[in-house]
């Protein structure tokens, strides 16, 4: 796990978010809904300003927090996938409140079944079912343009993937697949990847 003192310091440097994002942060905390850590938010915002993508694919909408962050950081069209209808409905409400309904398209359903029907993207944000990350990589690869960016969240999962924390029995399969995913990216001939100990761990990959 990352030193809590360092995390507190990094979060203290994060710029103030607008009222809507702060409201969604409180809602997520109260409802135990996973959203991006503030230090990961900052990384995502800077990446998007550098990459200036035209089309973004997000796997895992939840209640729309990260899609709004991306929509405010760049002018790209965003397609976001969510299988939970209750969270999808809340996300749609949040997109409307953020004034981003014209650029964010939310598609309900299992991302594993939906990806093949989608077009090409130059930025993909993976934040869906962690036990399916290796399969997601296989499916999204044909849909990421050369020079495109793949940002993956939760790749260290509470210190368990790196071995800093003991793996709970019920999480062994998921942790094993995250380790497999990290190895795939580290040695994938089609990607240049770096791994960052921000938030719950992120990997940043560029397609060759």
C-alpha positions as a printed NumPy array, in Angstrom:
array([[  0.   ,   0.   ,   0.   ],
       [  1.092,   3.568,  -0.618],
       [  2.221,   5.556,   2.413],
       [ -0.962,   7.249,   3.763],
       [  1.029,  10.407,   4.548],
       [  2.074,  10.661,   0.9  ],
       [ -1.516,  10.102,  -0.25 ],
       [ -2.779,  12.852,   2.047],
       [ -0.13 ,  15.229,   0.742],
       [ -0.856,  14.49 ,  -2.927],
       [ -4.594,  14.927,  -2.387],
       [ -3.968,  18.248,  -0.68 ],
       [ -2.43 ,  19.461,  -3.95 ],
       [ -5.462,  18.515,  -6.055],
       [ -7.331,  21.591,  -7.317],
       [-10.798,  22.283,  -6.005],
       [-13.483,  20.422,  -7.937],
       [-16.692,  22.06 ,  -9.055],
       [-19.781,  21.596,  -6.805],
       [-21.297,  18.802,  -8.929],
       [-18.164,  16.65 ,  -8.744],
       [-17.909,  17.262,  -5.005],
       [-21.531,  16.21 ,  -4.634],
       [-20.897,  12.996,  -6.593],
       [-17.84 ,  12.327,  -4.42 ],
       [-19.991,  12.572,  -1.276],
       [-22.676,  10.377,  -2.846],
       [-20.071,   7.754,  -3.757],
       [-18.602,   7.749,  -0.268],
       [-22.   ,   7.406,   1.379],
       [-23.107,   4.662,  -0.998],
       [-19.773,   2.783,  -1.053],
       [-19.568,   3.336,  -4.815],
       [-16.013,   3.176,  -6.179],
       [-14.872,   6.267,  -8.065],
       [-11.469,   7.649,  -9.018],
       [ -9.045,   8.773,  -6.333],
       [ -8.217,  12.47 ,  -6.535],
       [ -4.602,  11.868,  -7.531],
       [ -5.807,   9.644, -10.39 ],
       [ -8.261,  12.354, -11.422],
       [ -5.358,  14.778, -11.767],
       [ -3.385,  12.289, -13.868],
       [ -6.369,  11.668, -16.146],
       [ -6.997,  15.372, -16.66 ],
       [ -3.377,  16.067, -17.602],
       [ -3.22 ,  13.036, -19.911],
       [ -6.291,  14.157, -21.809],
       [ -4.969,  17.681, -22.259],
       [ -1.744,  16.225, -23.678],
       [ -3.304,  13.506, -25.846],
       [ -6.285,  15.574, -27.072],
       [ -8.294,  12.467, -28.036],
       [-11.212,  12.596, -30.455],
       [-13.052,   9.472, -29.285],
       [-12.879,   7.972, -25.783],
       [-14.161,   4.573, -24.644],
       [-14.758,   4.036, -20.935],
       [-15.418,   0.58 , -19.533],
       [-17.263,   0.99 , -16.247],
       [-19.426,   4.092, -15.848],
       [-20.684,   3.625, -12.274],
       [-22.495,   6.912, -11.506],
       [-20.653,   8.936, -14.131],
       [-17.907,  10.624, -12.126],
       [-14.921,   9.765, -14.34 ],
       [-16.86 ,  10.36 , -17.564],
       [-17.701,  13.876, -16.368],
       [-14.056,  14.467, -15.419],
       [-13.028,  13.401, -18.935],
       [-15.766,  15.417, -20.597],
       [-14.656,  18.552, -18.802],
       [-10.955,  17.958, -19.544],
       [-11.271,  17.621, -23.326],
       [-13.642,  17.955, -26.275],
       [-13.767,  14.264, -27.204],
       [-16.881,  12.218, -27.828],
       [-17.178,   9.673, -25.01 ],
       [-18.786,   6.241, -25.1  ],
       [-19.158,   4.701, -21.648],
       [-20.401,   1.199, -20.811],
       [-22.29 ,   0.182, -17.656],
       [-24.126,  -3.061, -16.867],
       [-25.916,  -1.925, -13.683],
       [-29.18 ,  -0.228, -14.77 ],
       [-29.595,   1.642, -11.472],
       [-26.133,   3.178, -11.657],
       [-26.581,   3.862, -15.365],
       [-29.727,   5.871, -14.681],
       [-27.978,   7.898, -11.992],
       [-25.056,   8.507, -14.353],
       [-27.416,   9.824, -17.037],
       [-28.857,  12.283, -14.543],
       [-25.355,  13.437, -13.629],
       [-24.389,  13.848, -17.302],
       [-27.437,  16.027, -17.842],
       [-26.617,  18.144, -14.806],
       [-23.058,  18.554, -16.118],
       [-24.342,  19.656, -19.532],
       [-22.501,  16.807, -21.269],
       [-25.314,  14.698, -22.736],
       [-24.404,  15.711, -26.299],
       [-20.859,  14.33 , -25.985],
       [-21.328,  11.379, -23.608],
       [-23.142,   8.288, -24.857],
       [-23.952,   5.696, -22.173],
       [-24.563,   2.143, -23.37 ],
       [-26.108,  -0.326, -20.928],
       [-25.022,  -3.947, -20.928],
       [-22.088,  -6.282, -20.39 ],
       [-18.935,  -4.667, -21.767],
       [-17.606,  -8.1  , -22.753],
       [-20.541,  -8.429, -25.145],
       [-20.669,  -4.813, -26.334],
       [-17.07 ,  -4.006, -27.253],
       [-17.011,  -5.897, -30.548],
       [-19.895,  -3.784, -31.887],
       [-18.099,  -0.497, -31.257],
       [-15.844,   1.504, -33.567],
       [-12.328,   2.845, -33.16 ],
       [-11.043,   4.978, -30.277],
       [ -7.838,   6.867, -29.561],
       [ -8.195,   6.764, -25.762],
       [ -9.583,   3.914, -23.658],
       [-10.136,   4.026, -19.908],
       [-10.504,   0.584, -18.311],
       [-12.239,   0.611, -14.93 ],
       [-14.613,  -2.347, -15.093],
       [-14.687,  -5.867, -13.607],
       [-11.111,  -6.434, -12.474],
       [-11.294, -10.213, -12.838],
       [-11.911,  -9.731, -16.579],
       [ -8.998,  -7.408, -17.357],
       [ -7.057,  -9.964, -19.47 ],
       [-10.185, -10.628, -21.553],
       [-10.872,  -6.905, -21.875],
       [ -7.369,  -6.359, -23.258],
       [ -7.989,  -8.982, -25.932],
       [-11.3  ,  -7.373, -26.907],
       [-10.316,  -3.71 , -26.873],
       [ -6.995,  -4.09 , -28.697],
       [ -8.595,  -4.095, -32.188],
       [-10.543,  -0.95 , -31.267],
       [ -7.598,   1.188, -30.119],
       [ -5.87 ,   3.194, -32.834],
       [ -2.104,   3.152, -33.25 ],
       [ -0.64 ,   5.791, -30.969],
       [ -3.766,   5.548, -28.831],
       [ -3.678,   5.504, -25.034],
       [ -4.954,   2.779, -22.703],
       [ -5.3  ,   3.823, -19.061],
       [ -6.171,   1.02 , -16.628],
       [ -7.251,   1.613, -13.031],
       [ -7.044,  -0.604,  -9.911],
       [ -4.12 ,  -2.668, -11.213],
       [ -2.556,  -2.971,  -7.732],
       [ -5.87 ,  -3.571,  -5.905],
       [ -5.3  ,  -2.542,  -2.306],
       [ -1.722,  -3.775,  -2.264],
       [ -2.727,  -7.406,  -2.858],
       [ -1.436,  -7.639,  -6.43 ],
       [  2.077,  -6.543,  -5.465],
       [  2.15 ,  -8.784,  -2.4  ],
       [  2.229,  -5.919,   0.1  ],
       [ -1.051,  -7.125,   1.581],
       [ -2.268, -10.681,   2.156],
       [ -4.73 , -11.877,  -0.484],
       [ -8.101, -12.811,   0.921],
       [ -9.284, -16.254,  -0.166],
       [-12.379, -14.979,  -2.006],
       [-10.246, -12.505,  -3.977],
       [ -7.501, -14.879,  -5.124],
       [ -8.899, -15.412,  -8.616],
       [ -9.369, -11.707,  -9.234],
       [ -5.921, -10.816,  -7.906],
       [ -4.406, -13.586, -10.028],
       [ -6.038, -12.152, -13.141],
       [ -4.827,  -8.652, -12.342],
       [ -1.296, -10.019, -12.037],
       [ -1.801, -11.757, -15.386],
       [ -3.03 ,  -8.498, -16.903],
       [ -0.013,  -6.566, -15.653],
       [  2.336,  -9.213, -17.057],
       [  0.512,  -9.131, -20.396],
       [  0.941,  -5.375, -20.654],
       [  4.536,  -5.422, -19.432],
       [  5.573,  -7.856, -22.165],
       [  3.037,  -7.057, -24.895],
       [  4.832,  -6.404, -28.197],
       [  2.127,  -3.973, -29.278],
       [  2.25 ,  -1.646, -26.266],
       [  4.676,   0.545, -24.368],
       [  3.528,   0.51 , -20.733],
       [  4.432,   2.098, -17.432],
       [  2.916,   1.288, -14.046],
       [  2.205,   4.024, -11.505],
       [  1.484,   3.639,  -7.767],
       [ -1.252,   6.275,  -7.785],
       [ -4.588,   5.673,  -6.105],
       [ -5.211,   1.928,  -6.353],
       [ -2.553,   1.608,  -9.028],
       [ -2.78 ,   2.6  , -12.687],
       [ -1.063,   1.443, -15.85 ],
       [ -0.502,   3.781, -18.781],
       [ -0.031,   2.138, -22.163],
       [  0.528,   3.537, -25.649],
       [ -0.237,   1.34 , -28.654],
       [  2.745,   1.061, -30.998]])
